[in-house]
Amino acid sequence: MKPGYVYMLTNKPDGVLYIGVTDNLARRVEQHRSRAVPGFTKDYNCHRLVWFERFENIHDARLVERRMKKWNRAWKLARIVERNPEWRDLVDTLNQ
């Protein structure tokens, strides 16, 4: 079974939020940044990776993503601030 990642992108600190899931986070974030992914992230310029979590199993990641999409905004913001209070773009941490 492949590992998976749940991630959140934004257009600016405390801005629009997008939650996604992937098996290759670095590649997927690059797709969003290059605007190769049509839809929400392209329309709202969501390109800053502000939160992610790795799962050993992509199916577990998909379950968490579905749950998180139903959360209210305050819960999502709390999840970001807990690990990334400055809302830094975490893309540089992917290759470490």
N, C-alpha and C positions, 0 to 999 in steps of 0.2 A: 504494500500500500504506500502511496506517495504521501509526503508531508503536505500541509497546506497552510495558508496564511489568510487571516482576516485583517483587513486594513481600512483606515479612514484617510481620505483626502479632503483638503479644503482649498478654497481660493485665497483665503487670508485668515489671520488669527481671528477666531470667533466668527468665522464666515459660514458659508454654505458647506454642508457635510455630505460626503459620499462614502458609503460602506461597500466594500467589495471582498471577493474571495479569489484566490489563485493558488496554483502550485509553484509558481515562479515569481516571487514578488519583485525582484529587480527588473525583470523583463516587462511585467505588467505596468509598473510605475512608469517605465520609459515609454510604453505605448500611450499612457495617459498624457505624459509630458509632451510628446510629439504630436498630440491631438489626433492620433491614428484611430482612437476609439470613438466612434460616433455616439451621440447621446448626451446624457446628463453632464459628464465630466468635461466634455468638449464645450457644450453650451454654456456652462457656468465657470469654465476655466479652473477647474479643480485639479491642481497639479502638485500641491504640497502634501507630502506624506507626513502626517502628524501622529499616527498611532498604528501599530500592527502587533499581531500576536501569532506565533508559530504553533502549529498543531502537528502531532506525529501522523495524523490521518486526515486526508483531504475531506473525508465525509464528516468528521467532527467539525472541521472548519466551516463547512457549508451549513451545518446545523446552527452553529454560533452566529454566523452571518445573518441567517434568517431571523433568529431571535433578536439580534441587535437592531435590525431594520425596524422592528416593532417598538423599540424603546422610545421614550420621549427624549427630547433634545437635551434636557438637563442630565440625564443618565449618560448620554454619549459624551457630553462635555466633561463630566466628572471622570470618565474613563480616560480621556485625553489628558486632562490636567494632572491626574494621578501619576502619570509617567512622563509627561512632557509639558510642564507648567508654562514654559516660554513659547509653546507652539512652534518649536524649531522644525525645520524641514529635515526629516530623518533619513533622507535618501542616502546621505553619505555613510550612514551606519550600516547599510546593507552589505557592503563589501568588506566589512571588518570581521 
